[in-house]
Amino acid sequence: MAERGATTTEGKPLPTIWRVPDELWERVEPILSEYDPPKKIGRPRVDRRAVLDAVVFRLRTGCQWNRLPKEFPDDSSVHRAFQRWVGLGVLDRIWAALVEECEELGGVEWEWQAADGAMGKARFGGDLTDPNPTDRAKKGVKRSVLVEADGGPLAMVM
């Protein structure tokens, strides 16, 4: 069965992204520079593009942070940068900029959207957990995703 996904204007499937291409990096780098500028004192941070490559790899494969291939920066450094970006809202800003650009290129089908959700256990709790009504009020999390007509993700909420 063929996987449905993004296509080019000629209808050809886009290749799976494992590393951030130059064209995408040119759009992402100014956002990172503005919202997470390099430190002025102390030990310098790891290369942001290498971190973003590692995050893309981690999110695409689902591997554990400590199982990132050796070609990426140290897993602790990558995870620390990822957590910092989440806390600063950097990834939300990047996502919004990319969806906006995709819309400008006519790539978002706004006429039809679908939402789905999944509930899961949260054995270790945390600030984002609530009683799960489907699991006898044990701690749980709900993930919801909104996609457009071609299956392109528009938003995700946890």
Backbone as CSV, one residue per row, in Angstrom:
resi,resn,N_x,N_y,N_z,CA_x,CA_y,CA_z,C_x,C_y,C_z
1,MET,0.839,-1.172,0.000,0.000,0.000,0.000,0.887,1.240,0.000
2,ALA,0.634,2.154,-0.875,1.434,3.377,-0.958,1.055,4.335,0.161
3,GLU,2.063,4.989,0.699,1.818,5.966,1.760,1.362,7.268,1.127
4,ARG,0.282,7.829,1.661,-0.207,9.113,1.181,0.559,10.210,1.869
5,GLY,0.971,11.192,1.141,1.721,12.278,1.763,1.775,13.483,0.859
6,ALA,2.649,14.386,1.184,2.782,15.617,0.424,3.292,15.329,-0.981
7,THR,2.841,16.149,-1.928,3.267,15.983,-3.313,3.723,17.321,-3.878
8,THR,4.474,17.244,-4.950,4.911,18.453,-5.651,3.770,18.943,-6.522
9,THR,3.954,20.094,-7.166,2.912,20.617,-8.053,2.689,19.702,-9.254
10,GLU,3.687,18.868,-9.574,3.532,17.913,-10.676,2.865,16.621,-10.214
11,GLY,2.518,16.528,-8.912,1.865,15.339,-8.389,2.821,14.254,-7.928
12,LYS,4.132,14.514,-8.010,5.110,13.527,-7.560,5.253,13.615,-6.047
13,PRO,5.424,12.471,-5.364,5.591,12.528,-3.915,6.894,13.232,-3.534
14,LEU,6.821,14.018,-2.463,8.022,14.660,-1.949,8.869,13.620,-1.227
15,PRO,10.179,13.767,-1.258,11.020,12.807,-0.545,10.876,12.992,0.962
16,THR,11.080,11.921,1.693,11.061,11.983,3.151,12.248,12.803,3.625
17,ILE,11.997,13.709,4.557,13.064,14.570,5.064,13.694,13.923,6.288
18,TRP,14.982,13.634,6.201,15.737,13.118,7.346,16.699,14.167,7.865
19,ARG,17.079,15.081,6.999,17.951,16.195,7.368,17.328,17.467,6.811
20,VAL,17.595,18.569,7.472,17.014,19.841,7.059,17.719,20.330,5.794
21,PRO,16.991,20.444,4.684,17.607,20.939,3.451,17.995,22.417,3.588
22,ASP,18.920,22.866,2.746,19.402,24.245,2.792,18.259,25.251,2.685
23,GLU,17.339,25.006,1.770,16.224,25.929,1.560,15.364,26.068,2.816
24,LEU,15.110,24.964,3.498,14.340,25.010,4.739,15.141,25.686,5.848
25,TRP,16.444,25.385,5.926,17.289,25.995,6.951,17.315,27.519,6.807
26,GLU,17.282,28.020,5.567,17.266,29.463,5.336,16.022,30.121,5.927
27,ARG,14.941,29.373,6.052,13.707,29.909,6.636,13.677,29.743,8.152
28,VAL,14.306,28.682,8.648,14.270,28.363,10.076,15.331,29.131,10.858
29,GLU,16.501,29.308,10.291,17.626,29.908,11.008,17.326,31.308,11.561
30,PRO,16.650,32.191,10.804,16.333,33.509,11.384,15.413,33.415,12.611
31,ILE,14.511,32.454,12.618,13.622,32.275,13.771,14.436,31.828,14.979
32,LEU,15.337,30.866,14.763,16.196,30.418,15.862,17.092,31.548,16.358
33,SER,17.622,32.341,15.446,18.494,33.456,15.833,17.752,34.497,16.658
34,GLU,16.497,34.735,16.312,15.717,35.740,17.033,15.278,35.255,18.411
35,TYR,14.767,34.033,18.481,14.161,33.564,19.732,15.093,32.734,20.611
36,ASP,16.188,32.239,20.065,17.169,31.487,20.852,18.569,31.867,20.372
37,PRO,18.961,33.127,20.610,20.267,33.584,20.111,21.414,32.857,20.804
38,PRO,22.587,32.847,20.171,23.757,32.212,20.801,24.075,32.881,22.132
39,LYS,24.602,32.075,23.058,25.003,32.606,24.364,26.196,33.533,24.193
40,LYS,26.264,34.561,25.026,27.377,35.503,24.963,28.512,35.098,25.900
41,ILE,28.177,34.335,26.947,29.204,33.885,27.890,29.045,32.385,28.109
42,GLY,30.063,31.780,28.682,29.996,30.355,28.982,30.348,29.489,27.787
43,ARG,30.136,28.215,27.987,30.434,27.230,26.944,29.505,27.440,25.745
44,PRO,30.053,27.463,24.535,29.186,27.649,23.364,28.248,26.461,23.172
45,ARG,27.084,26.743,22.631,26.106,25.690,22.360,26.527,24.900,21.126
46,VAL,25.930,23.725,20.993,26.213,22.896,19.821,25.562,23.525,18.595
47,ASP,25.999,23.118,17.425,25.495,23.632,16.155,23.980,23.426,16.066
48,ARG,23.253,24.527,15.864,21.783,24.467,15.861,21.230,23.651,14.697
49,ARG,21.880,23.718,13.559,21.385,22.945,12.421,21.549,21.445,12.688
50,ALA,22.669,21.064,13.291,22.878,19.654,13.639,21.853,19.204,14.675
51,VAL,21.516,20.096,15.604,20.489,19.775,16.602,19.144,19.589,15.916
52,LEU,18.798,20.494,14.997,17.519,20.374,14.298,17.474,19.088,13.470
53,ASP,18.586,18.733,12.832,18.652,17.457,12.109,18.376,16.290,13.064
54,ALA,18.977,16.337,14.245,18.792,15.263,15.223,17.352,15.215,15.707
55,VAL,16.734,16.372,15.918,15.336,16.415,16.351,14.432,15.839,15.269
56,VAL,14.674,16.221,14.008,13.885,15.671,12.903,14.043,14.154,12.862
57,PHE,15.273,13.669,12.992,15.515,12.220,12.994,14.769,11.555,14.146
58,ARG,14.871,12.135,15.331,14.232,11.569,16.532,12.723,11.525,16.379
59,LEU,12.122,12.602,15.862,10.674,12.647,15.715,10.185,11.742,14.589
60,ARG,10.980,11.581,13.539,10.569,10.700,12.438,10.693,9.228,12.791
61,THR,11.726,8.870,13.561,11.955,7.461,13.855,11.312,7.010,15.161
62,GLY,11.141,7.952,16.102,10.605,7.578,17.412,11.648,6.950,18.311
63,CYS,12.922,7.015,17.925,13.967,6.414,18.750,14.107,7.176,20.063
64,GLN,14.732,6.562,21.033,14.992,7.238,22.300,16.091,8.269,22.095
65,TRP,16.091,9.307,22.928,17.111,10.341,22.808,18.506,9.747,22.891
66,ASN,18.706,8.803,23.797,20.050,8.237,23.969,20.394,7.201,22.903
67,ARG,19.545,7.030,21.923,19.822,6.125,20.801,20.013,6.882,19.487
68,LEU,20.194,8.196,19.566,20.488,8.952,18.343,21.808,8.460,17.766
69,PRO,21.906,8.349,16.446,23.171,7.929,15.840,24.315,8.875,16.221
70,LYS,25.514,8.356,16.226,26.708,9.109,16.628,27.006,10.292,15.708
71,GLU,26.425,10.309,14.507,26.674,11.417,13.577,26.031,12.725,14.047
72,PHE,25.116,12.636,15.021,24.472,13.818,15.582,25.207,14.258,16.837
73,PRO,24.947,15.495,17.292,25.567,15.936,18.548,25.140,15.047,19.717
74,ASP,25.794,15.228,20.837,25.500,14.472,22.047,24.004,14.507,22.353
75,ASP,23.445,13.352,22.722,22.010,13.259,22.954,21.523,14.205,24.051
76,SER,22.308,14.415,25.086,21.906,15.337,26.159,21.840,16.766,25.655
77,SER,22.789,17.144,24.814,22.792,18.494,24.254,21.603,18.700,23.324
78,VAL,21.303,17.688,22.518,20.162,17.773,21.609,18.872,17.882,22.414
79,HIS,18.719,17.039,23.424,17.500,17.054,24.236,17.358,18.379,24.975
80,ARG,18.455,18.897,25.501,18.431,20.176,26.217,17.994,21.309,25.273
81,ALA,18.537,21.326,24.058,18.145,22.350,23.078,16.674,22.192,22.703
82,PHE,16.238,20.971,22.497,14.839,20.698,22.156,13.920,21.226,23.256
83,GLN,14.236,20.915,24.502,13.414,21.377,25.630,13.415,22.907,25.712
84,ARG,14.567,23.521,25.464,14.659,24.978,25.481,13.779,25.563,24.376
85,TRP,13.846,24.982,23.173,13.042,25.472,22.051,11.554,25.319,22.339
86,VAL,11.159,24.212,22.935,9.752,24.019,23.292,9.326,25.089,24.293
87,GLY,10.140,25.293,25.328,9.821,26.280,26.354,9.738,27.702,25.821
88,LEU,10.571,28.026,24.851,10.583,29.370,24.257,9.526,29.547,23.168
89,GLY,8.858,28.462,22.781,7.871,28.535,21.710,8.488,28.611,20.328
90,VAL,9.778,28.279,20.220,10.485,28.365,18.939,9.875,27.409,17.917
91,LEU,9.594,26.181,18.327,9.060,25.203,17.379,7.669,25.608,16.895
92,ASP,6.865,26.216,17.777,5.549,26.710,17.363,5.698,27.812,16.316
93,ARG,6.678,28.695,16.509,6.905,29.787,15.552,7.383,29.247,14.206
94,ILE,8.271,28.265,14.256,8.746,27.644,13.017,7.580,26.999,12.284
95,TRP,6.766,26.250,13.023,5.622,25.563,12.410,4.667,26.568,11.782
96,ALA,4.347,27.650,12.493,3.427,28.661,11.969,3.978,29.288,10.688
97,ALA,5.280,29.588,10.683,5.895,30.183,9.490,5.832,29.221,8.306
98,LEU,6.056,27.937,8.547,6.032,26.964,7.456,4.619,26.726,6.934
99,VAL,3.625,26.676,7.823,2.240,26.515,7.373,1.814,27.740,6.572
100,GLU,2.192,28.935,7.040,1.854,30.172,6.319,2.475,30.168,4.922
101,GLU,3.736,29.773,4.837,4.395,29.732,3.534,3.761,28.681,2.629
102,CYS,3.420,27.546,3.192,2.768,26.489,2.413,1.425,26.990,1.875
103,GLU,0.708,27.742,2.714,-0.574,28.302,2.278,-0.370,29.287,1.135
104,GLU,0.663,30.127,1.229,0.949,31.092,0.168,1.260,30.392,-1.149
105,LEU,1.831,29.204,-1.068,2.158,28.440,-2.271,0.975,27.612,-2.759
106,GLY,-0.169,27.745,-2.082,-1.356,26.999,-2.480,-1.317,25.548,-2.052
107,GLY,-0.513,25.242,-1.041,-0.348,23.854,-0.622,-1.209,23.405,0.532
108,VAL,-2.035,24.285,1.102,-2.906,23.894,2.200,-4.339,23.897,1.703
109,GLU,-5.018,22.787,1.865,-6.414,22.655,1.457,-7.285,22.950,2.678
110,TRP,-7.703,24.225,2.819,-8.449,24.652,3.997,-9.926,24.257,3.938
111,GLU,-10.433,23.862,2.778,-11.856,23.537,2.646,-12.245,22.284,3.415
112,TRP,-11.309,21.390,3.620,-11.613,20.130,4.307,-10.537,19.877,5.337
113,GLN,-10.951,19.645,6.581,-10.015,19.348,7.654,-10.576,18.207,8.485
114,ALA,-9.694,17.489,9.138,-10.108,16.406,10.022,-9.292,16.484,11.305
115,ALA,-9.931,16.135,12.386,-9.256,16.123,13.685,-9.393,14.734,14.282
116,ASP,-8.379,14.309,14.989,-8.409,13.017,15.661,-7.648,13.159,16.966
117,GLY,-7.896,12.253,17.850,-7.219,12.306,19.140,-6.915,10.913,19.642
118,ALA,-6.006,10.855,20.583,-5.650,9.589,21.210,-5.356,9.855,22.678
119,MET,-5.814,8.959,23.513,-5.526,9.075,24.938,-4.518,8.003,25.317
120,GLY,-3.648,8.356,26.224,-2.644,7.393,26.657,-2.350,7.551,28.132
121,LYS,-1.747,6.521,28.685,-1.377,6.545,30.090,-0.183,7.464,30.301
122,ALA,-0.119,8.041,31.464,1.016,8.874,31.850,1.479,8.366,33.209
123,ARG,2.174,7.262,33.197,2.539,6.584,34.442,3.334,7.465,35.401
124,PHE,4.145,8.360,34.858,4.986,9.172,35.722,4.393,10.553,35.979
125,GLY,3.170,10.783,35.524,2.497,12.047,35.783,3.126,13.203,35.062
126,GLY,3.106,14.344,35.685,3.648,15.548,35.079,2.611,16.642,35.065
127,ASP,3.014,17.831,34.665,2.121,18.992,34.694,1.002,18.917,33.660
128,LEU,1.185,18.159,32.589,0.199,18.129,31.512,-0.756,16.947,31.612
129,THR,-0.817,16.286,32.770,-1.676,15.117,32.908,-2.929,15.460,33.694
130,ASP,-3.983,14.753,33.389,-5.265,14.881,34.074,-5.839,13.487,34.251
131,PRO,-6.878,13.365,35.065,-7.530,12.058,35.162,-8.081,11.644,33.801
132,ASN,-7.772,10.430,33.379,-8.199,9.913,32.089,-9.555,9.233,32.261
133,PRO,-10.613,9.755,31.637,-11.947,9.172,31.835,-12.090,7.773,31.258
134,THR,-11.211,7.372,30.347,-11.331,6.035,29.753,-10.515,4.991,30.506
135,ASP,-9.798,5.398,31.542,-8.944,4.457,32.261,-9.100,4.628,33.774
136,ARG,-10.332,4.601,34.234,-10.653,4.665,35.670,-9.975,5.831,36.370
137,ALA,-9.914,6.977,35.714,-9.386,8.228,36.264,-7.910,8.179,36.625
138,LYS,-7.171,7.206,36.076,-5.722,7.213,36.265,-5.145,8.363,35.452
139,LYS,-3.957,8.804,35.825,-3.332,9.909,35.114,-3.148,9.556,33.636
140,GLY,-3.451,10.518,32.768,-3.302,10.266,31.344,-3.119,11.550,30.564
141,VAL,-2.831,11.403,29.277,-2.671,12.553,28.395,-3.527,12.331,27.160
142,LYS,-3.938,13.425,26.544,-4.692,13.351,25.302,-3.929,14.124,24.251
143,ARG,-3.741,13.502,23.103,-3.078,14.138,21.969,-4.113,14.313,20.869
144,SER,-4.182,15.514,20.315,-5.118,15.791,19.230,-4.337,16.380,18.066
145,VAL,-4.736,15.999,16.855,-4.070,16.514,15.657,-5.124,16.958,14.654
146,LEU,-4.832,18.058,13.956,-5.693,18.587,12.912,-4.926,18.501,11.606
147,VAL,-5.549,17.898,10.568,-4.899,17.762,9.266,-5.787,18.363,8.183
148,GLU,-5.148,18.723,7.060,-5.904,19.240,5.918,-6.214,18.092,4.963
149,ALA,-6.848,18.399,3.847,-7.387,17.375,2.940,-6.350,16.355,2.478
150,ASP,-5.120,16.768,2.239,-4.104,15.826,1.776,-3.368,15.150,2.926
151,GLY,-3.816,15.359,4.154,-3.185,14.714,5.308,-2.051,15.511,5.902
152,GLY,-1.820,16.717,5.388,-0.752,17.550,5.942,-1.150,18.077,7.305
153,PRO,-0.312,17.878,8.318,-0.674,18.338,9.658,-0.700,19.853,9.747
154,LEU,-1.745,20.370,10.388,-1.876,21.811,10.597,-1.592,22.185,12.043
155,ALA,-1.991,21.336,12.978,-1.802,21.649,14.399,-1.837,20.369,15.209
156,MET,-1.167,20.426,16.361,-1.208,19.303,17.302,-1.248,19.875,18.711
157,VAL,-2.054,19.267,19.533,-2.195,19.708,20.920,-2.037,18.490,21.814
158,MET,-1.277,18.672,22.885,-1.134,17.591,23.863,-1.686,18.050,25.177
